[in-house]
């Protein structure tokens, strides 16, 4: 009888044997550090967006960074308990990835959990460098679906105290290969196998069409058949020496990402902002030209008697920001537009929407 898997958006309890990197990621407490977009493997299922594919640029969460200080700043902005280093392939810029581990451990301390991904069986003698830098966990993406090219590197990493795992998309047309891999992983020092539900995205849709994959339906980007195969693989691996985890497309988007947004929103909330049920930031605003801003701010302060920090002028968008409750009370009094503004709690504060609270347009 087929078993179902929970596809919830809340934080789920950890499974026995689950990788620490996954546990923190589900809680939304892991900084996502994209060290490079370089990757010459050309996997047809790669979901990477065009603005990151092959770029040498670095991103901490959604923030483009040019210095380690900016990366650390973003980590503090979300009270990060750990970091996941990704790409591209981080090992195509091995020295930069090593430096990232060193910088993060120096800034956040030895308990800051760091995991990284790679498809490259890098020289085994470099494993000690990563161990000494403080890398906690390394996840291998097996390009040919077997461990043959990766064994020496896996063994070296495990020898030096790095937790070793494998992470792959669950491709519906690779059933035989994936079932064979379950037994093969018993012969290498692997603590976990993570299977991600295959996703059909803007970046890979043409390739997925060629392979005959369809969306599974609903609001998810999941490929049809991926979840069903993962469930059977999870059952088959129940008595293996390693842990098999299946991460659904819905949970990665609506669970992990949303939990990270909520965490950052709570950590960076300005006095006049509120966190919505959708984990966006809400506040009131009054459009004001720069030359009038100080006079208008003084007048509002005099009338409202608000404490410092509860009024702020946004020079980029040229508006006075204030509590939404105050904006609502002013909407019927002022002869100028009064707005409700909604933004994502990211560094760029991407605007989600603007609602006029009075008749002005």
C-alpha contacts under 8 A as a table, 3 or more apart, distances in Angstrom:
res1	aa1	res2	aa2	distance
2	X	231	X	7.82
2	X	232	X	7.82
3	X	231	X	6.86
4	X	231	X	7.37
5	X	231	X	7.52
7	X	248	X	6.74
7	X	250	X	6.59
7	X	251	X	5.89
8	X	11	X	7.93
8	X	12	X	7.64
8	X	250	X	7.97
8	X	251	X	6.32
8	X	255	X	7.07
9	X	250	X	7.80
9	X	251	X	5.81
9	X	254	X	5.37
9	X	255	X	4.19
9	X	256	X	7.87
10	X	255	X	5.96
10	X	259	X	7.86
11	X	26	X	6.16
11	X	27	X	5.88
11	X	255	X	6.96
11	X	259	X	7.65
12	X	26	X	7.35
14	X	18	X	6.44
14	X	23	X	6.11
15	X	18	X	5.33
16	X	243	X	7.95
17	X	192	X	7.85
17	X	242	X	7.63
17	X	243	X	5.63
18	X	22	X	6.95
18	X	23	X	7.07
18	X	192	X	7.26
18	X	243	X	6.32
18	X	244	X	7.89
18	X	245	X	7.14
19	X	22	X	5.36
19	X	23	X	6.53
19	X	191	X	7.86
19	X	192	X	6.78
20	X	23	X	5.04
20	X	24	X	6.34
20	X	113	X	7.86
21	X	24	X	5.49
21	X	25	X	6.08
21	X	82	X	7.86
21	X	84	X	7.41
21	X	113	X	7.10
21	X	114	X	7.33
21	X	115	X	6.24
21	X	137	X	7.46
22	X	25	X	4.94
22	X	26	X	6.08
23	X	26	X	5.37
23	X	27	X	6.55
24	X	27	X	5.08
24	X	28	X	6.48
24	X	29	X	5.55
24	X	30	X	5.91
24	X	81	X	7.33
24	X	82	X	7.20
25	X	28	X	5.09
25	X	29	X	5.94
25	X	30	X	5.19
25	X	256	X	6.21
26	X	29	X	7.64
26	X	255	X	6.88
26	X	256	X	4.85
26	X	259	X	7.29
27	X	30	X	7.83
27	X	256	X	6.71
27	X	259	X	6.12
27	X	260	X	7.26
28	X	256	X	5.45
28	X	257	X	6.69
28	X	258	X	7.37
28	X	259	X	4.43
28	X	260	X	3.74
28	X	261	X	7.45
28	X	262	X	7.84
28	X	263	X	6.56
29	X	78	X	7.24
29	X	79	X	7.08
29	X	80	X	4.99
29	X	81	X	5.55
29	X	82	X	6.73
29	X	259	X	7.84
29	X	260	X	6.11
29	X	263	X	7.02
30	X	80	X	5.42
30	X	81	X	5.97
30	X	82	X	4.73
30	X	83	X	4.84
30	X	84	X	6.44
30	X	260	X	7.51
31	X	60	X	6.84
31	X	61	X	6.26
31	X	74	X	7.87
31	X	75	X	5.95
31	X	78	X	7.75
31	X	80	X	5.81
31	X	81	X	7.88
31	X	82	X	6.21
31	X	83	X	4.47
31	X	84	X	6.22
32	X	59	X	7.98
32	X	60	X	5.79
32	X	61	X	4.93
32	X	83	X	5.81
32	X	84	X	5.05
32	X	85	X	6.29
32	X	86	X	7.32
33	X	58	X	7.41
33	X	59	X	5.89
33	X	60	X	4.63
33	X	61	X	6.23
33	X	71	X	7.91
33	X	83	X	6.70
33	X	84	X	5.99
33	X	85	X	4.83
33	X	86	X	6.09
34	X	37	X	7.51
34	X	58	X	5.50
34	X	59	X	4.96
34	X	60	X	6.29
34	X	61	X	7.64
34	X	85	X	6.00
34	X	86	X	4.89
34	X	87	X	5.03
34	X	88	X	7.75
35	X	56	X	7.76
35	X	57	X	7.10
35	X	58	X	4.76
35	X	59	X	6.67
35	X	85	X	6.80
35	X	86	X	6.36
35	X	87	X	5.91
35	X	88	X	7.88
35	X	90	X	6.16
35	X	96	X	7.46
35	X	97	X	6.82
36	X	54	X	7.46
36	X	55	X	6.35
36	X	56	X	4.99
36	X	57	X	5.87
36	X	58	X	5.78
36	X	86	X	7.70
36	X	87	X	5.17
36	X	88	X	5.62
36	X	89	X	6.91
36	X	90	X	6.25
36	X	93	X	7.24
37	X	52	X	5.57
37	X	53	X	5.00
37	X	54	X	4.27
37	X	55	X	4.58
37	X	56	X	5.76
37	X	57	X	7.10
37	X	87	X	5.16
37	X	88	X	3.99
37	X	89	X	6.95
38	X	53	X	7.00
38	X	54	X	4.36
38	X	55	X	6.20
38	X	56	X	6.55
38	X	87	X	7.14
38	X	88	X	4.87
38	X	89	X	6.16
38	X	90	X	7.92
38	X	92	X	6.65
39	X	42	X	7.17
39	X	54	X	6.43
39	X	87	X	7.82
39	X	88	X	4.87
39	X	89	X	5.38
39	X	92	X	7.05
42	X	46	X	7.55
43	X	46	X	5.52
44	X	204	X	6.48
44	X	207	X	5.73
44	X	208	X	7.47
45	X	198	X	7.81
45	X	199	X	7.77
45	X	200	X	7.74
45	X	204	X	5.56
45	X	207	X	6.97
45	X	208	X	6.88
46	X	203	X	7.03
46	X	204	X	6.10
47	X	199	X	7.45
47	X	200	X	7.50
47	X	201	X	5.87
47	X	202	X	7.40
47	X	203	X	5.14
47	X	204	X	5.72
48	X	52	X	6.65
48	X	53	X	6.02
48	X	203	X	6.03
49	X	52	X	5.63
49	X	53	X	6.12
49	X	202	X	7.57
49	X	203	X	5.65
50	X	53	X	5.13
50	X	203	X	7.06
51	X	55	X	7.42
52	X	55	X	5.37
52	X	57	X	7.67
53	X	88	X	6.99
54	X	88	X	7.02
57	X	64	X	7.21
57	X	65	X	7.43
57	X	66	X	7.52
58	X	64	X	5.92
58	X	65	X	5.46
58	X	66	X	6.74
59	X	62	X	6.21
59	X	63	X	5.29
59	X	64	X	4.37
59	X	65	X	5.44
59	X	71	X	7.84
60	X	63	X	5.18
60	X	64	X	6.47
60	X	65	X	6.61
60	X	71	X	5.61
60	X	74	X	6.52
60	X	75	X	7.86
61	X	74	X	7.68
62	X	346	X	6.78
62	X	347	X	7.14
62	X	348	X	7.87
63	X	74	X	7.77
63	X	346	X	7.68
63	X	347	X	5.99
63	X	348	X	7.05
65	X	68	X	7.59
65	X	70	X	5.80
65	X	71	X	6.36
66	X	70	X	7.11
67	X	70	X	5.42
67	X	71	X	6.77
68	X	71	X	4.97
68	X	72	X	6.19
68	X	100	X	7.77
68	X	103	X	7.15
69	X	72	X	5.09
69	X	73	X	6.03
70	X	73	X	4.93
70	X	74	X	6.28
71	X	74	X	5.25
71	X	75	X	6.37
72	X	75	X	4.95
72	X	76	X	6.29
72	X	104	X	7.02
72	X	107	X	6.96
73	X	76	X	5.16
73	X	77	X	6.14
74	X	77	X	4.87
74	X	78	X	6.68
74	X	347	X	7.76
75	X	78	X	5.62
75	X	79	X	6.13
75	X	80	X	5.21
76	X	79	X	4.83
76	X	80	X	6.30
77	X	80	X	7.80
77	X	264	X	6.19
77	X	267	X	6.19
77	X	268	X	6.22
78	X	260	X	7.68
78	X	263	X	5.84
78	X	264	X	4.14
78	X	265	X	7.64
78	X	267	X	5.70
78	X	268	X	7.44
79	X	263	X	7.65
79	X	264	X	7.42
79	X	267	X	6.83
80	X	83	X	7.29
81	X	111	X	7.86
81	X	112	X	5.40
81	X	113	X	6.67
82	X	112	X	4.63
82	X	113	X	4.28
82	X	114	X	5.54
83	X	112	X	7.41
83	X	113	X	6.29
83	X	114	X	4.84
83	X	115	X	6.53
84	X	114	X	5.82
84	X	115	X	4.98
84	X	116	X	5.67
85	X	90	X	7.13
85	X	97	X	7.76
85	X	114	X	7.37
85	X	115	X	6.17
85	X	116	X	4.50
85	X	117	X	6.57
86	X	89	X	6.59
86	X	90	X	5.90
86	X	116	X	6.05
86	X	117	X	5.68
86	X	118	X	7.90
87	X	90	X	5.58
87	X	117	X	7.92
89	X	92	X	5.66
89	X	93	X	7.75
89	X	117	X	7.09
89	X	118	X	5.53
89	X	119	X	6.80
89	X	120	X	7.90
90	X	93	X	5.63
90	X	94	X	6.32
90	X	97	X	6.01
90	X	116	X	7.58
90	X	117	X	6.87
90	X	118	X	6.30
91	X	94	X	4.31
91	X	97	X	6.89
91	X	118	X	6.16
91	X	120	X	6.63
91	X	122	X	7.46
93	X	96	X	5.46
93	X	97	X	6.31
94	X	97	X	5.09
94	X	98	X	6.18
95	X	98	X	5.02
95	X	99	X	6.17
96	X	99	X	5.04
96	X	100	X	6.14
97	X	100	X	4.95
97	X	101	X	6.44
98	X	101	X	5.25
98	X	102	X	6.40
98	X	129	X	7.70
98	X	130	X	6.34
98	X	133	X	6.75
99	X	102	X	5.01
99	X	103	X	6.02
99	X	133	X	7.98
100	X	103	X	5.15
100	X	104	X	6.10
101	X	104	X	5.30
101	X	105	X	6.15
101	X	114	X	7.20
101	X	130	X	7.88
101	X	133	X	6.03
101	X	134	X	6.40
101	X	135	X	6.30
102	X	105	X	5.31
102	X	106	X	6.08
102	X	133	X	5.20
102	X	134	X	6.86
103	X	106	X	5.16
103	X	107	X	6.14
104	X	107	X	5.13
104	X	108	X	5.91
104	X	109	X	7.61
104	X	112	X	7.65
105	X	108	X	5.34
105	X	109	X	4.88
105	X	110	X	5.61
105	X	112	X	6.44
105	X	133	X	7.86
105	X	134	X	6.77
106	X	109	X	5.67
106	X	110	X	7.76
108	X	111	X	7.65
108	X	112	X	5.90
109	X	112	X	5.78
110	X	113	X	7.66
110	X	134	X	7.30
113	X	135	X	7.78
113	X	136	X	6.18
114	X	134	X	7.69
114	X	135	X	5.57
114	X	136	X	5.36
114	X	137	X	6.46
115	X	135	X	6.42
115	X	136	X	5.83
115	X	137	X	4.42
115	X	138	X	5.53
115	X	139	X	7.36
116	X	135	X	7.84
116	X	137	X	6.51
116	X	138	X	5.04
116	X	139	X	6.11
117	X	138	X	5.96
117	X	139	X	4.77
117	X	140	X	5.97
117	X	141	X	7.18
118	X	138	X	7.65
118	X	139	X	6.43
118	X	140	X	5.22
118	X	141	X	5.92
119	X	140	X	5.68
119	X	141	X	4.64
119	X	142	X	6.04
119	X	143	X	6.40
120	X	140	X	7.73
120	X	150	X	7.85
121	X	124	X	7.87
121	X	149	X	6.42
121	X	150	X	5.03
121	X	152	X	7.98
121	X	153	X	5.85
122	X	126	X	7.34
122	X	153	X	6.54
123	X	126	X	5.72
123	X	127	X	7.65
123	X	153	X	6.60
124	X	127	X	5.53
124	X	152	X	6.15
124	X	153	X	4.53
124	X	154	X	7.91
124	X	156	X	5.53
124	X	157	X	7.49
125	X	128	X	6.51
125	X	129	X	7.99
125	X	156	X	7.35
126	X	129	X	5.25
126	X	130	X	6.84
127	X	130	X	5.32
127	X	131	X	6.29
127	X	153	X	7.24
127	X	156	X	5.94
127	X	157	X	5.14
127	X	160	X	7.05
128	X	131	X	4.90
128	X	132	X	6.02
128	X	156	X	7.80
128	X	157	X	7.27
128	X	160	X	6.07
129	X	132	X	5.23
129	X	133	X	6.13
130	X	133	X	4.99
130	X	134	X	6.26
130	X	135	X	5.49
131	X	134	X	5.17
131	X	135	X	5.49
131	X	136	X	7.44
131	X	157	X	7.58
131	X	160	X	6.07
131	X	161	X	6.78
131	X	162	X	6.34
132	X	135	X	7.65
135	X	138	X	7.58
135	X	162	X	6.65
136	X	161	X	7.75
136	X	162	X	5.23
136	X	163	X	6.16
137	X	162	X	5.35
137	X	163	X	4.49
137	X	164	X	5.93
137	X	165	X	7.59
138	X	162	X	6.85
138	X	163	X	6.26
138	X	164	X	5.19
138	X	165	X	6.26
139	X	164	X	6.10
139	X	165	X	4.68
139	X	166	X	5.03
139	X	167	X	5.96
140	X	164	X	7.75
140	X	165	X	6.22
140	X	166	X	4.66
140	X	167	X	6.04
141	X	166	X	5.99
141	X	167	X	5.46
141	X	168	X	5.86
142	X	145	X	4.98
142	X	146	X	6.08
142	X	147	X	6.69
142	X	150	X	7.86
142	X	166	X	7.40
142	X	167	X	7.92
142	X	168	X	7.33
143	X	146	X	7.64
145	X	177	X	6.82
145	X	178	X	7.42
145	X	181	X	7.24
146	X	149	X	7.66
146	X	181	X	6.53
146	X	184	X	7.68
147	X	150	X	5.17
147	X	151	X	5.86
147	X	184	X	7.51
147	X	185	X	7.57
147	X	188	X	7.97
148	X	151	X	5.90
149	X	152	X	7.66
150	X	153	X	5.49
150	X	154	X	6.00
151	X	154	X	5.09
151	X	155	X	6.04
151	X	188	X	6.67
152	X	155	X	5.21
152	X	156	X	6.17
153	X	156	X	5.11
153	X	157	X	6.17
154	X	157	X	5.23
154	X	158	X	6.20
154	X	164	X	6.56
154	X	188	X	7.39
154	X	189	X	6.76
154	X	190	X	7.76
155	X	158	X	5.15
155	X	159	X	6.01
155	X	188	X	7.22
155	X	189	X	6.26
156	X	159	X	5.04
156	X	160	X	6.41
157	X	160	X	5.30
157	X	161	X	6.51
157	X	162	X	5.24
157	X	163	X	7.41
157	X	164	X	7.01
158	X	161	X	5.15
158	X	162	X	5.13
158	X	163	X	6.07
158	X	164	X	6.27
158	X	189	X	6.52
159	X	162	X	7.45
163	X	190	X	7.66
163	X	191	X	6.83
164	X	189	X	6.82
164	X	190	X	5.12
164	X	191	X	5.91
164	X	192	X	7.36
165	X	190	X	5.07
165	X	191	X	5.54
165	X	192	X	4.81
165	X	193	X	5.82
165	X	194	X	7.71
166	X	190	X	7.24
166	X	192	X	6.40
166	X	193	X	4.81
166	X	194	X	6.20
167	X	193	X	5.75
167	X	194	X	4.54
167	X	195	X	5.91
167	X	196	X	7.51
168	X	193	X	7.90
168	X	194	X	6.38
168	X	195	X	5.18
168	X	196	X	6.20
169	X	195	X	5.50
169	X	196	X	4.63
169	X	197	X	5.94
169	X	198	X	5.34
170	X	174	X	7.78
170	X	195	X	5.57
170	X	196	X	5.74
170	X	197	X	5.50
170	X	198	X	5.60
170	X	226	X	5.61
170	X	227	X	7.66
170	X	229	X	7.35
170	X	230	X	6.40
171	X	174	X	5.44
171	X	175	X	7.37
171	X	197	X	7.88
171	X	198	X	6.09
171	X	226	X	5.94
172	X	175	X	6.13
172	X	224	X	7.82
172	X	225	X	5.55
172	X	226	X	5.06
172	X	229	X	6.47
174	X	177	X	5.40
174	X	178	X	6.10
175	X	178	X	5.24
175	X	179	X	6.22
175	X	229	X	7.15
176	X	179	X	5.29
176	X	180	X	6.20
177	X	180	X	5.13
177	X	181	X	6.19
178	X	181	X	4.96
178	X	182	X	6.60
178	X	233	X	7.83
179	X	182	X	5.33
179	X	183	X	7.42
179	X	233	X	6.72
180	X	183	X	5.76
180	X	184	X	6.52
181	X	184	X	4.83
181	X	185	X	6.04
182	X	185	X	5.59
182	X	186	X	7.24
182	X	237	X	6.64
183	X	186	X	5.55
183	X	187	X	7.69
184	X	187	X	5.68
184	X	188	X	7.55
185	X	188	X	5.52
185	X	189	X	7.81
185	X	190	X	6.59
186	X	189	X	7.65
186	X	190	X	7.57
186	X	240	X	7.25
186	X	241	X	6.67
186	X	242	X	7.66
190	X	193	X	7.71
190	X	242	X	6.53
191	X	241	X	7.56
191	X	242	X	4.76
191	X	243	X	6.44
192	X	242	X	4.92
192	X	243	X	4.54
192	X	244	X	5.78
192	X	245	X	7.63
193	X	242	X	7.12
193	X	243	X	6.15
193	X	244	X	4.74
193	X	245	X	6.37
194	X	244	X	5.77
194	X	245	X	4.84
194	X	246	X	5.98
194	X	247	X	7.40
195	X	230	X	6.99
195	X	244	X	7.41
195	X	245	X	6.12
195	X	246	X	4.82
195	X	247	X	6.30
196	X	246	X	5.85
196	X	247	X	4.91
196	X	248	X	6.20
196	X	249	X	7.27
197	X	222	X	6.31
197	X	223	X	7.40
197	X	226	X	5.70
197	X	227	X	6.03
197	X	230	X	7.72
197	X	246	X	7.26
197	X	247	X	6.17
197	X	248	X	5.00
197	X	249	X	5.52
198	X	222	X	5.72
198	X	223	X	5.49
198	X	226	X	6.01
198	X	249	X	7.35
199	X	221	X	5.25
199	X	222	X	4.42
199	X	223	X	5.48
199	X	249	X	6.60
200	X	204	X	6.24
200	X	205	X	5.55
200	X	208	X	6.70
200	X	215	X	6.97
200	X	221	X	5.41
200	X	222	X	6.13
200	X	223	X	6.09
201	X	204	X	5.41
201	X	205	X	5.47
201	X	221	X	6.72
202	X	205	X	5.50
204	X	207	X	5.44
204	X	208	X	6.18
205	X	208	X	5.04
205	X	209	X	6.09
206	X	209	X	5.10
206	X	210	X	6.41
207	X	210	X	5.12
207	X	211	X	6.51
208	X	211	X	5.12
208	X	212	X	6.32
208	X	213	X	5.45
208	X	214	X	7.80
209	X	212	X	4.99
209	X	213	X	5.73
209	X	214	X	7.31
210	X	213	X	7.73
213	X	223	X	6.11
213	X	224	X	6.59
214	X	223	X	5.63
214	X	224	X	5.54
215	X	220	X	7.86
215	X	221	X	6.30
215	X	222	X	5.75
215	X	223	X	4.66
215	X	224	X	5.31
216	X	220	X	7.47
216	X	221	X	7.51
216	X	222	X	5.73
216	X	223	X	5.30
216	X	224	X	4.01
216	X	225	X	7.28
217	X	220	X	6.70
217	X	221	X	7.98
217	X	222	X	7.83
217	X	224	X	7.78
220	X	249	X	6.60
220	X	250	X	5.72
221	X	249	X	6.63
221	X	250	X	7.71
222	X	226	X	7.43
222	X	248	X	7.85
222	X	249	X	5.74
222	X	250	X	7.77
223	X	226	X	5.89
224	X	227	X	7.52
225	X	228	X	5.31
225	X	229	X	6.27
226	X	229	X	5.36
226	X	230	X	6.24
227	X	230	X	5.01
227	X	231	X	6.20
227	X	248	X	7.29
228	X	231	X	5.29
228	X	232	X	6.61
229	X	232	X	5.26
229	X	233	X	6.24
230	X	233	X	4.99
230	X	234	X	6.02
230	X	246	X	6.51
231	X	234	X	5.11
231	X	235	X	6.33
231	X	246	X	7.70
232	X	235	X	5.18
232	X	236	X	6.23
233	X	236	X	5.01
233	X	237	X	6.18
234	X	237	X	5.18
234	X	238	X	6.29
234	X	244	X	5.99
234	X	245	X	7.20
234	X	246	X	7.46
235	X	238	X	5.25
236	X	239	X	7.63
237	X	240	X	5.16
237	X	243	X	7.70
237	X	244	X	6.65
238	X	243	X	7.83
238	X	244	X	7.78
240	X	243	X	7.21
247	X	251	X	6.80
247	X	252	X	6.89
248	X	251	X	5.28
248	X	252	X	6.32
249	X	252	X	5.22
249	X	253	X	6.34
250	X	253	X	5.34
250	X	254	X	5.69
250	X	255	X	7.30
251	X	254	X	5.17
251	X	255	X	4.53
251	X	256	X	6.44
252	X	255	X	5.55
252	X	256	X	5.08
252	X	257	X	6.39
253	X	256	X	6.21
253	X	257	X	5.36
253	X	258	X	6.99
254	X	257	X	6.14
254	X	258	X	5.51
255	X	258	X	5.34
255	X	259	X	5.92
256	X	259	X	5.21
256	X	260	X	6.25
257	X	260	X	5.15
257	X	261	X	6.28
258	X	261	X	4.98
258	X	262	X	6.11
258	X	279	X	7.05
259	X	262	X	5.04
259	X	263	X	6.12
260	X	263	X	5.08
260	X	264	X	6.20
261	X	264	X	5.20
261	X	265	X	5.99
261	X	279	X	6.50
261	X	280	X	7.87
261	X	344	X	7.66
261	X	345	X	6.09
261	X	346	X	7.17
262	X	265	X	5.00
262	X	266	X	6.12
262	X	275	X	7.97
262	X	279	X	5.21
262	X	280	X	7.74
262	X	345	X	7.62
263	X	266	X	5.24
263	X	267	X	6.23
264	X	267	X	5.05
264	X	268	X	6.08
264	X	345	X	6.29
264	X	346	X	7.25
265	X	268	X	5.34
265	X	269	X	5.56
265	X	275	X	6.85
265	X	279	X	7.23
265	X	280	X	7.41
265	X	281	X	7.15
265	X	345	X	4.90
265	X	346	X	7.71
266	X	269	X	5.48
266	X	275	X	7.37
268	X	345	X	7.78
269	X	273	X	6.16
269	X	274	X	7.27
269	X	275	X	7.72
269	X	281	X	7.86
270	X	273	X	5.35
270	X	309	X	7.88
271	X	309	X	6.39
271	X	310	X	5.67
272	X	283	X	6.53
272	X	309	X	7.65
272	X	310	X	5.14
272	X	311	X	7.23
272	X	321	X	7.74
272	X	322	X	5.49
272	X	323	X	4.36
272	X	324	X	7.47
273	X	281	X	6.23
273	X	282	X	5.61
273	X	283	X	5.03
273	X	322	X	7.71
273	X	323	X	6.13
273	X	324	X	7.47
274	X	281	X	5.69
274	X	282	X	5.32
274	X	283	X	6.71
275	X	278	X	7.92
275	X	279	X	5.73
275	X	280	X	5.72
275	X	281	X	4.84
275	X	282	X	6.39
276	X	279	X	5.08
276	X	280	X	5.30
276	X	281	X	6.07
276	X	282	X	6.63
277	X	280	X	7.48
279	X	344	X	7.67
279	X	345	X	7.76
280	X	342	X	6.49
280	X	343	X	5.75
280	X	344	X	4.93
280	X	345	X	6.05
281	X	342	X	5.54
281	X	343	X	5.26
281	X	344	X	6.16
281	X	345	X	6.21
282	X	324	X	7.04
282	X	340	X	7.02
282	X	341	X	5.75
282	X	342	X	4.72
282	X	343	X	6.79
283	X	321	X	6.85
283	X	322	X	6.23
283	X	323	X	5.36
283	X	324	X	4.60
283	X	340	X	5.94
283	X	341	X	5.53
283	X	342	X	6.84
284	X	321	X	5.74
284	X	322	X	5.11
284	X	323	X	5.39
284	X	324	X	4.17
284	X	325	X	7.58
284	X	326	X	7.42
284	X	327	X	5.10
284	X	328	X	7.68
284	X	338	X	7.23
284	X	339	X	5.54
284	X	340	X	4.70
284	X	341	X	5.99
285	X	319	X	6.08
285	X	320	X	5.36
285	X	321	X	4.42
285	X	322	X	5.94
285	X	324	X	7.85
285	X	327	X	6.85
285	X	338	X	5.95
285	X	339	X	4.99
285	X	340	X	6.33
285	X	341	X	6.79
286	X	319	X	5.31
286	X	320	X	5.10
286	X	321	X	6.67
286	X	336	X	7.55
286	X	337	X	6.25
286	X	338	X	4.99
286	X	339	X	6.21
287	X	318	X	5.99
287	X	319	X	4.06
287	X	320	X	6.31
287	X	336	X	7.99
287	X	337	X	6.86
287	X	338	X	7.46
288	X	292	X	6.49
288	X	293	X	5.86
288	X	296	X	7.89
288	X	318	X	5.56
288	X	319	X	4.89
288	X	320	X	6.50
289	X	292	X	5.44
289	X	293	X	6.07
289	X	318	X	5.80
289	X	319	X	7.34
290	X	293	X	5.07
290	X	294	X	7.90
290	X	315	X	6.82
290	X	318	X	6.37
291	X	294	X	7.42
292	X	295	X	5.63
292	X	296	X	6.11
293	X	296	X	5.19
293	X	297	X	5.98
293	X	313	X	7.10
293	X	320	X	7.46
294	X	297	X	5.04
294	X	298	X	6.11
295	X	298	X	5.14
295	X	299	X	6.20
296	X	299	X	5.11
296	X	300	X	6.18
297	X	300	X	5.19
297	X	301	X	6.11
297	X	311	X	7.43
297	X	313	X	7.96
297	X	320	X	7.45
298	X	301	X	5.11
298	X	302	X	6.09
299	X	302	X	5.08
299	X	303	X	6.20
300	X	303	X	5.20
300	X	304	X	5.77
300	X	305	X	7.74
301	X	304	X	5.22
301	X	305	X	5.08
301	X	306	X	5.66
301	X	311	X	7.99
302	X	305	X	5.45
306	X	310	X	6.39
306	X	311	X	7.63
307	X	310	X	5.99
308	X	311	X	7.08
309	X	312	X	6.68
310	X	322	X	6.02
310	X	323	X	7.01
311	X	320	X	6.86
311	X	321	X	5.78
311	X	322	X	4.96
311	X	323	X	7.86
312	X	320	X	5.70
312	X	321	X	5.15
312	X	322	X	6.75
313	X	318	X	7.15
313	X	319	X	5.88
313	X	320	X	4.46
313	X	321	X	6.05
314	X	317	X	5.67
314	X	318	X	5.44
314	X	319	X	5.39
314	X	320	X	6.21
314	X	321	X	7.02
315	X	318	X	4.67
315	X	319	X	6.92
322	X	326	X	6.99
322	X	327	X	6.83
323	X	326	X	5.33
323	X	327	X	6.33
324	X	327	X	4.93
324	X	328	X	6.14
324	X	340	X	6.68
325	X	328	X	5.18
325	X	329	X	6.44
326	X	329	X	5.15
326	X	330	X	6.24
327	X	330	X	5.07
327	X	331	X	6.02
327	X	338	X	6.44
327	X	339	X	7.20
327	X	340	X	7.68
327	X	357	X	7.99
328	X	331	X	5.21
328	X	332	X	7.83
328	X	338	X	7.86
328	X	357	X	6.68
329	X	332	X	6.87
329	X	333	X	7.68
330	X	333	X	5.17
330	X	334	X	6.01
330	X	338	X	7.51
331	X	334	X	5.93
331	X	337	X	7.57
331	X	338	X	5.56
331	X	357	X	5.80
331	X	358	X	5.28
332	X	358	X	6.34
334	X	337	X	7.59
334	X	338	X	7.83
335	X	360	X	7.88
336	X	360	X	6.59
337	X	356	X	6.89
337	X	357	X	7.54
337	X	358	X	6.47
337	X	359	X	7.48
337	X	360	X	5.02
337	X	361	X	6.79
338	X	356	X	6.08
338	X	357	X	5.55
338	X	358	X	6.25
338	X	360	X	7.83
339	X	354	X	6.58
339	X	355	X	5.60
339	X	356	X	4.66
339	X	357	X	5.41
339	X	358	X	7.87
340	X	354	X	5.68
340	X	355	X	4.99
340	X	356	X	6.37
340	X	357	X	6.65
341	X	351	X	7.60
341	X	352	X	7.90
341	X	353	X	6.11
341	X	354	X	4.69
341	X	355	X	6.57
342	X	351	X	6.05
342	X	352	X	5.38
342	X	353	X	5.28
342	X	354	X	6.37
343	X	349	X	5.47
343	X	350	X	5.38
343	X	351	X	4.25
343	X	352	X	5.06
343	X	353	X	7.11
344	X	349	X	5.13
344	X	350	X	5.28
344	X	351	X	6.46
344	X	352	X	6.71
345	X	349	X	5.61
345	X	350	X	7.78
346	X	349	X	4.92
346	X	350	X	7.00
351	X	354	X	7.93
356	X	359	X	7.24
356	X	360	X	7.22
356	X	361	X	7.16
